[in-house]
Amino acid sequence: MTSWFESVDIYCERLGPGFWAEPANALSNLAFVAAGLWFYGQAHRLQSDRWVKVLALWVVAIGIGSFLFHTFANHITELLDVVPIWSFVAVYIVFALRRMFGFSWVRVLRVLAVTLVVVGVMVNLFMGNNDGALNGSLQYLPALIALVVFSVALKSSQKDGAGYVVAATATFLVSLAFRTLDRDLCPSWSLGTHFLWHVFNALMLAFLLAAALRHRRAGLGG
C-alpha cells in the first residue's frame, strides 16, 4: 500500500527528495500568486462582487498548492496541487454559465453534473495505466475541451470578454506543450520545462480572470 508520505519524483528537475530539489518548479508558482493578487486588487478597485474576488483567491491557492507539491513532493501535497486546479475549473464553469451566458441555476447544475461525469470518465481513462502517454498531460484534455467550447460559444454569440477566453485557450495549448516535453528533454536540458507550464498556466488564468472582470457584477457584460 502506497504511503501518503512517500516521495513523488515525476519531473525532470527533481534529482532527490530534498525540499529545494525543484527550485524552478517551486518558485515559478509565484506567477499564480502574483496573478491572483493583482486581479483581486483590480476586482476590489472596480467594486466587483464576490465572484471575481473568490476566483482570484482561488488562483492564489493553486500557486500555494503547487508550491507545496514541488517542495515536499509526496502524495498528500499532490492532492493539494490537484484539488485547487480542478475545483477552480468547476467554479469558473459555474461563473461563466451564470454571468456570461445568463443560465438559470437549474441549467447550470445540469451542465455541471454532465461535465463532472465526463471529466471523471476522461481522467480515469487517461490516468493510471495511461499516465505515461504525453507525460500525463492527457488528464488535462477535459479542461482544454471546456476552453475550446467556451471560446467558440462566446465568440459566436459576441459576448463580452470572448477575446480573453480565446487567448486563454491558445496559452493553455502552449503550457500543455511545455508540460508534455518536460521528461523527454531531460537528457539535453536537465532543468526541464515544467516550470514553463506554471508560468504559462498563470498567464492563462490571468486571461480568464480578465474575462471574469468584464462580468464582475450581475447585469454587467454581454
WORASUL-V887434 format. One line per field, one symbol per residue. ss: DSSP state (H for helix, E for strand, C for the rest). phi: phi as a letter, one per 30 degrees, with the letter a starting at -180 (. if undefined). psi: psi as a letter, one per 30 degrees, with the letter a starting at -180 (. if undefined). Layout:
# WORASUL-V887434
ss=???
phi=???
psi=???
This chain:
# WORASUL-V887434
ss=CCCCCCECCCCCCCCCCCCCCCHHHHHCCHHHHHHHHHHHHHHHHCCCCHHHHHHHHHHHHHHHHHHHHHHHCEHHHHHHHHHHHHHHHHHHHHHHHHHHCCCCHHHHHHHHHHHHHHHHHHHHHHCHHHCCHHHHHHHHHHHHHHHHHHHHHHHHCCCCCHHHHHHHHHHHHHHHHHHHHCCCCCCCCCCCCHHHHHHHHHHHHHHHHHHHHCCCCCCCCC
phi=.dddcddcbbbeddcaddecdbddddddddddddddddddddddddhdddeddddddddeddddddedddcdhbddddddddedddddedddddedddddcidddddddddddddddddedddddccidcdddhhidddceeddddddddddddddchddiedddddddddddddddddddedddeecbddibdddeddddddeddddddddddbdbejcic
psi=kkkfgkkkjgleekfaglehfieeeeffffeeeeeeeefeeeeeeghlafeeeeeefeeeeeeeeeeeegeeiafefeefeeeeeeeeeeeeeeeeeeeefgkleeeeeeeeeeeeeeeeeeeeefacfgffkhhgfffgeeeeeeeeeeeeeeeeghlkgeeeeeeeeeeeeeeeeeeefeeffeefjffageffeeeeeeeeeeeeeeeeffhflkfla.
